[in-house]
Every structure is written in structure tokens, then in C-alpha cells.
């Protein structure tokens, strides 16, 4: 059981226990009112109030677990990241058909575009991004990052309803991860590529987080610039790539609304 599952279980138990305790207290209090002897009635009523106070404490505990339980647990038990191998691209061979009848063509047609399969390439930093490095700290080669979870919402700890396929329109996308063995001050870089392999977002800076925990990278664009296709996100520490994630964006991006510019008319 992971930390999130444990917190959810504790929330369910707290709320269920609170309901049962409140129910028992109310029933006990109603039964006490029917007793004729004063001391016995007061004793039973006191016990009923203890049940109800305990139920309130359980409700408050459940509310705290909902709002802050998981965040607090991660502060004391940082998640252990798992390095994700790079996905490799495999070219698909074409099927060669053997004709049974040979025809003599009278005209040779040259195709305008030739499909050439691309081989597997190692992720690399563009020189224009590499020249922006500011850190003098040597990165830890053992630093690891978990696989990326994508969502259009981030609650400060994790991605809200993560998915790999999204529909337009959107304006921001988050890539959430866990990490371990990072050195503060080492250069960290995130690159966002769209389906046309164009760099649409990037961020490169000295690492200002802790040595382990959870984090995110985000890309904010105008809604009309989120074109449909498969987006790839790469994270580097120094010049070494650590993780690659991808998601699919479906549907056409909304058309930008043109703005009218008033041209002054010169006086006659």
C-alpha cells in the first residue's frame, strides 16, 4: 500500500468511525432520558456526550487528512523515484508485393515525397538552451526522476486526474514527477516539444528544491497555439537526460480572435 492509499483508508475509517460514534452517542442520550433514577440517567448522559465528542474528533481528523494528510506524509516519507528508460522508436518495414503479371509502363512517375524511416536518437540539449546554463555545481549522476504524469491541474502535491490523452481547448499542461538524490544548485532543464518537433516551452535553472520529493514542470500557451498531436517532455540534469514523457492532444485548437486596429484619418 502506498502513501496515498493509506491516507484514503485513514480518511474512510475516520469518517465511518465518526458517524458510528455520533449515532451511538445520540441513541445512548435518548435512552438515558427515559431512565427514572437521576444518578443513573446522568451517568448514561455523560457516556453519550463522550461518544459524540469522540465522533466530532474523528470528523475533524478526517477533514485534516483530506486537506493536509498526504502533503504532511510526503514531508516525512519522501517518495522513491524510479528511473524510466527512454522509449525507442522502431521502424516498420514495408511489405513488398510480387506481381504475377509484369506490365511495361509507358511513363515513369517519380513520387514528390519519399518516406524515410527515422532511427533511434538520443535526447540532447539544443545549443541555444545549453548556453543559458548558470550553474557551476557538478550534477549528481545518480539523481533519478520518476515517470511523468500529465494533467491540466496540479494541487501542489500531485497531478489531478492524470491522463495521457487530452482534448482541446487547453491553456496549461503540468508534468508531475518525484525525484531523489538531486544536488541543490545543479542545472535542471525541461523541454516541451509539439507534434511537429518544435520546441514550444522550456525552462532551465539551477535546482532550488530539496534532494528528494515531488515537483512539476508546466507549459502555458495561448489556447490557439496548442495544436493537436503528440507532445514530448524531456527533463535533463546538467547535460544528461533523466526522463521522457508524452501525451496526446486531440481536437483542433480554437481560432484566435483578431483585434481591430483603428487607423487615424489625417485631416484634409
Backbone torsions as a table, in degrees:
resi	resn	phi	psi	omega
1	UNK	NA	129.0	178.8
2	UNK	-86.1	179.7	-175.5
3	UNK	-64.1	-41.8	-177.8
4	UNK	-63.9	-43.0	179.2
5	UNK	-64.0	-37.5	178.1
6	UNK	-65.0	-41.1	178.7
7	UNK	-64.2	-43.4	179.2
8	UNK	-61.5	-41.0	178.9
9	UNK	-64.1	-41.1	179.5
10	UNK	-64.8	-37.4	178.3
11	UNK	-63.6	-44.6	180.0
12	UNK	-62.8	-44.0	-179.9
13	UNK	-65.1	-40.0	-179.3
14	UNK	-64.6	-45.2	-178.8
15	UNK	-67.6	-43.3	178.9
16	UNK	-63.5	-42.1	178.0
17	UNK	-64.7	-37.7	177.9
18	UNK	-63.5	-42.1	179.6
19	UNK	-63.5	-47.0	-179.4
20	UNK	-63.4	-40.8	-179.5
21	UNK	-66.3	-42.7	178.7
22	UNK	-64.5	-40.3	179.8
23	UNK	-64.1	-43.7	179.5
24	UNK	-64.8	-39.1	179.6
25	UNK	-64.7	-42.6	-179.6
26	UNK	-65.3	-43.7	179.0
27	UNK	-63.1	-41.2	-180.0
28	UNK	-66.0	-37.5	179.8
29	UNK	-67.6	-40.9	178.1
30	UNK	-64.4	-38.7	179.1
31	UNK	-68.8	-34.8	-178.8
32	UNK	-65.8	-32.5	-178.0
33	UNK	-65.9	-20.6	-179.0
34	UNK	-87.1	-7.6	-179.4
35	UNK	-77.1	145.3	-177.7
36	UNK	-87.8	-32.2	-176.0
37	UNK	-82.4	129.3	-172.7
38	UNK	-63.4	-50.3	-176.4
39	UNK	-62.5	-43.5	179.2
40	UNK	-65.4	-38.3	178.8
41	UNK	-65.5	-41.8	179.8
42	UNK	-65.9	-36.9	179.5
43	UNK	-65.2	-44.0	179.6
44	UNK	-67.3	-37.4	178.2
45	UNK	-66.6	-37.9	177.9
46	UNK	-63.3	-42.2	176.8
47	UNK	-62.9	-37.2	178.1
48	UNK	-64.3	-41.3	178.7
49	UNK	-64.0	-35.5	177.7
50	UNK	-63.3	-40.9	176.7
51	UNK	-59.5	-45.5	-176.4
52	UNK	-68.7	-38.0	177.7
53	UNK	-65.6	-40.4	177.6
54	UNK	-63.4	-38.2	176.7
55	UNK	-62.8	-40.4	178.2
56	UNK	-63.4	-41.2	178.8
57	UNK	-61.3	-40.3	178.5
58	UNK	-65.7	-39.9	177.3
59	UNK	-62.3	-43.6	179.4
60	UNK	-63.9	-41.0	178.6
61	UNK	-63.0	-41.7	177.7
62	UNK	-62.4	-40.9	177.7
63	UNK	-63.6	-39.9	178.2
64	UNK	-65.0	-40.2	178.6
65	UNK	-62.6	-37.1	-179.9
66	UNK	-64.9	-42.7	-173.7
67	UNK	-87.0	-36.2	-171.4
68	UNK	-133.0	-2.3	-174.6
69	UNK	-61.5	-50.6	-176.3
70	UNK	-67.5	-40.0	178.9
71	UNK	-60.5	-45.0	-179.6
72	UNK	-65.4	-39.6	-179.8
73	UNK	-63.0	-39.5	-179.8
74	UNK	-67.7	-26.2	178.3
75	UNK	-68.9	-32.4	-179.7
76	UNK	-95.7	-26.1	179.9
77	UNK	-128.2	78.4	-180.0
78	UNK	-59.9	137.3	-180.0
79	UNK	-67.9	147.6	177.6
80	UNK	-90.2	119.8	-177.0
81	UNK	-78.6	152.8	177.9
82	UNK	-120.0	122.9	-179.4
83	UNK	-68.6	133.7	-177.4
84	UNK	-103.3	125.6	179.6
85	UNK	-67.1	154.5	-179.7
86	UNK	-71.8	133.6	175.1
87	UNK	-68.5	138.5	179.8
88	UNK	-106.4	146.1	180.0
89	UNK	-97.9	128.8	-179.7
90	UNK	-112.9	123.6	-180.0
91	UNK	-72.7	141.5	-178.9
92	UNK	-97.3	119.6	-179.6
93	UNK	-69.1	148.4	178.1
94	UNK	-86.5	152.6	-179.4
95	UNK	-90.2	127.1	179.5
96	UNK	-95.0	121.8	-179.9
97	UNK	-92.0	134.3	178.2
98	UNK	-99.4	108.8	-178.0
99	UNK	-72.1	148.0	177.5
100	UNK	-88.7	-20.9	179.5
101	UNK	-126.0	128.6	179.6
102	UNK	-95.0	122.0	178.8
103	UNK	-104.6	142.8	177.6
104	UNK	-90.5	108.9	-177.4
105	UNK	-72.6	146.8	176.7
106	UNK	-95.4	-14.7	-179.0
107	UNK	-147.7	136.1	178.6
108	UNK	-97.3	124.6	-179.0
109	UNK	-100.2	124.3	178.5
110	UNK	-97.0	120.2	-179.9
111	UNK	-64.0	143.8	-179.3
112	UNK	-74.1	-33.1	-178.3
113	UNK	-128.4	132.3	177.6
114	UNK	-109.3	125.2	178.7
115	UNK	-80.7	117.4	178.7
116	UNK	-113.0	118.3	-179.4
117	UNK	-64.7	141.5	179.8
118	UNK	-96.1	143.4	179.3
119	UNK	-86.5	-178.2	179.3
120	UNK	-77.0	131.2	-179.5
121	UNK	-121.0	149.0	177.8
122	UNK	-86.2	131.4	178.9
123	UNK	-58.8	142.1	-179.2
124	UNK	-143.0	160.5	178.3
125	UNK	-86.3	131.4	174.1
126	UNK	-63.3	141.4	179.6
127	UNK	-56.5	-34.2	-179.3
128	UNK	-65.0	-27.1	177.0
129	UNK	-85.8	-37.4	-177.2
130	UNK	-63.0	-33.8	-179.2
131	UNK	-69.9	-11.9	179.9
132	UNK	-86.8	-0.2	-178.9
133	UNK	-59.3	136.9	179.5
134	UNK	-119.4	-14.2	-172.2
135	UNK	-83.9	142.8	173.2
136	UNK	-108.0	3.7	-178.8
137	UNK	-83.7	130.8	177.5
138	UNK	-73.9	121.9	-177.6
139	UNK	-64.8	151.5	175.1
140	UNK	-77.9	117.5	-178.6
141	UNK	-66.0	-16.5	179.9
142	UNK	-90.1	3.0	178.1
143	UNK	-64.0	137.9	-176.8
144	UNK	-130.2	151.5	176.8
145	UNK	-128.8	144.4	177.3
146	UNK	-78.6	174.2	174.4
147	UNK	-66.1	153.2	-176.2
148	UNK	-84.6	138.8	171.2
149	UNK	-111.7	129.1	-174.2
150	UNK	-105.5	141.5	177.5
151	UNK	-162.1	158.0	174.9
152	UNK	-88.4	0.5	177.6
153	UNK	-136.7	145.9	-178.7
154	UNK	-138.2	125.4	-174.3
155	UNK	-95.2	12.6	-179.3
156	UNK	94.9	-14.9	178.3
157	UNK	-125.4	-45.8	-174.3
158	UNK	-145.4	168.2	176.8
159	UNK	-74.6	137.7	179.8
160	UNK	-88.8	119.4	-178.6
161	UNK	50.6	62.3	-178.4
162	UNK	-64.0	151.2	-179.2
163	UNK	-154.5	174.1	176.1
164	UNK	-116.4	-7.1	178.5
165	UNK	-129.2	129.4	-177.9
166	UNK	-131.9	158.9	-179.8
167	UNK	-114.7	140.5	173.1
168	UNK	-67.6	153.1	3.6
169	UNK	-90.8	147.1	171.5
170	UNK	-135.3	165.2	176.3
171	UNK	-127.7	-22.7	-179.2
172	UNK	-143.5	145.9	175.7
173	UNK	-133.6	137.2	179.0
174	UNK	-110.7	138.5	170.3
175	UNK	-113.5	108.8	-172.3
176	UNK	-102.8	141.8	-176.3
177	UNK	-149.2	167.5	166.3
178	UNK	-114.4	157.7	-175.3
179	UNK	-146.3	165.8	-180.0
180	UNK	-155.4	150.9	174.7
181	UNK	63.3	34.8	174.4
182	UNK	-84.7	145.5	176.1
183	UNK	-100.6	121.7	176.8
184	UNK	-57.4	135.8	179.9
185	UNK	95.0	-13.8	177.4
186	UNK	-75.1	150.7	-174.8
187	UNK	-72.4	129.9	179.5
188	UNK	-123.6	136.4	-175.7
189	UNK	-138.0	137.8	173.8
190	UNK	-124.5	129.9	-179.2
191	UNK	-120.2	134.6	178.2
192	UNK	-116.7	121.3	178.2
193	UNK	-115.4	140.1	175.7
194	UNK	-88.5	-173.6	-176.8
195	UNK	-64.8	-22.1	177.1
196	UNK	-90.0	11.1	-179.4
197	UNK	64.0	28.5	175.0
198	UNK	-93.9	136.7	177.0
199	UNK	-75.5	109.2	-175.3
200	UNK	-100.5	-25.1	177.4
201	UNK	-147.8	147.8	172.6
202	UNK	-157.5	156.5	175.3
203	UNK	-148.6	131.6	179.2
204	UNK	-139.8	123.8	-176.9
205	UNK	-159.9	162.7	172.0
206	UNK	-65.9	137.9	-176.3
207	UNK	-63.8	123.5	-179.0
208	UNK	-114.4	14.9	178.3
209	UNK	-97.5	-166.7	179.5
210	UNK	-87.2	-174.2	-179.2
211	UNK	-78.0	-20.8	179.7
212	UNK	-158.2	152.0	179.7
213	UNK	152.1	-141.1	-179.5
214	UNK	-128.5	153.1	-179.0
215	UNK	-158.8	-173.5	-178.7
216	UNK	-156.3	160.2	167.5
217	UNK	-126.6	144.4	-176.5
218	UNK	-133.0	159.0	177.5
219	UNK	-134.3	119.1	179.0
220	UNK	-115.0	123.5	179.7
221	UNK	-135.7	157.0	169.7
222	UNK	-58.6	148.5	-174.3
223	UNK	-56.9	-34.5	-177.0
224	UNK	-75.6	-8.4	179.4
225	UNK	-97.2	-3.9	175.5
226	UNK	-85.0	86.6	-178.1
227	UNK	-78.6	147.7	179.0
228	UNK	-65.8	150.2	179.3
229	UNK	146.1	-171.9	179.8
230	UNK	-98.6	120.0	-180.0
231	UNK	-98.9	140.4	177.5
232	UNK	-118.7	140.0	179.0
233	UNK	-124.3	125.8	-179.6
234	UNK	-118.0	138.3	177.4
235	UNK	-119.3	129.1	179.5
236	UNK	-117.9	149.5	167.3
237	UNK	-121.0	113.5	-167.9
238	UNK	68.0	-128.8	176.7
239	UNK	-102.4	4.8	-177.0
240	UNK	-100.4	127.1	178.6
241	UNK	-78.5	144.7	-176.7
242	UNK	-112.7	-39.0	-176.5
243	UNK	-154.5	147.8	174.9
244	UNK	-127.9	132.0	174.9
245	UNK	-130.0	159.6	179.0
246	UNK	-146.9	153.5	176.0
247	UNK	-143.5	161.7	-177.4
248	UNK	-112.0	132.3	176.4
249	UNK	-110.5	123.9	-176.2
250	UNK	-109.3	155.5	176.3
251	UNK	87.0	147.5	-179.4
252	UNK	-71.1	144.0	176.9
253	UNK	-70.1	146.3	178.3
254	UNK	-63.6	149.4	-179.7
255	UNK	-78.7	133.5	179.2
256	UNK	-66.0	139.0	179.1
257	UNK	-81.0	118.7	-178.9
258	UNK	-69.2	146.3	177.7
259	UNK	-102.6	139.7	-178.6
260	UNK	-89.7	133.4	178.3
261	UNK	-108.6	123.6	179.1
262	UNK	-79.7	122.0	178.3
263	UNK	-96.3	118.9	-178.7
264	UNK	-65.8	140.3	178.7
265	UNK	-95.0	122.4	-178.5
266	UNK	-64.8	146.4	178.6
267	UNK	-64.8	148.1	-179.6
268	UNK	-66.0	NA	NA
